[in-house]
Amino acid sequence: MDKLNRYRQLIRQVLEPYTQMKPANGEIEAYKCFDTESDRYQIFHAGWDGSQRVFGALIHIDLIGEKIWIQYDGTEVGIANELVELGVPNQDIVLAYHSPFMRQYDGFAVS
């Protein structure tokens, strides 16, 4: 299996359990949006907490070039850590939510 196909599989494997996690408050559902054509993967929440509308990304990942770009990570464990545990090298993961300047200090790829 080539590198990108392996990364696609690992991203789906890591994200899928987050679709089963229902927030404690309100009538909020977790949704997955896996655009395999453009290599964009997202888990988001949508629903209502009383009279308050809830909508937003929990996780957003893009495959750009041959690297995994974590655009947003609202988890406690950290999606990057889960991917590393599955064998993805740190240099193939970009924490895009860090500024380009700060990426040199986070232990992952700069870009």
Residue, then its C-alpha position, 0 to 999 in steps of 0.5 A: m500500500d502506498k504512503l497516501n493510501r495508508y495515511r487515508q486509512l489511518i486518518r479514517q481509523v482514528l476519526e471514526p470513534y469520534t462519531q460515536m461520542k455524543p456530547a453530554n449536554g443537549e441534543i447534539e450529534a457528531y457527524k463525519c465528512f470524509d472527502t476522499e477526492s480532495d483528501r479532507y476529513q472532518i468530524f463536527h458537532a451539530g444540534w441544540d443545547g436548550s435554545q442555543r445552536v451548537f455547530g462546529a468542527l471537533i477535528h479537521i485534517d487535510l492531506i497536502g502533498e505527502k503530509i497530514w495537516i491537522q487544521y483543527d484538533g478539539t480533542e484531549v488526547g491529540i489526533a497527532n499523538e494517536l497517528v504517531e502511535l499508529g506509526v506515522p512519523n512526526q515529520d509527516i504531521v503538520l500541526a497547522y493550528h500552530s503559527p508557521f513560526m511556532r511549528q519549529y518548536d512543536g516536534f512535528a513537521v514545519s510544513 
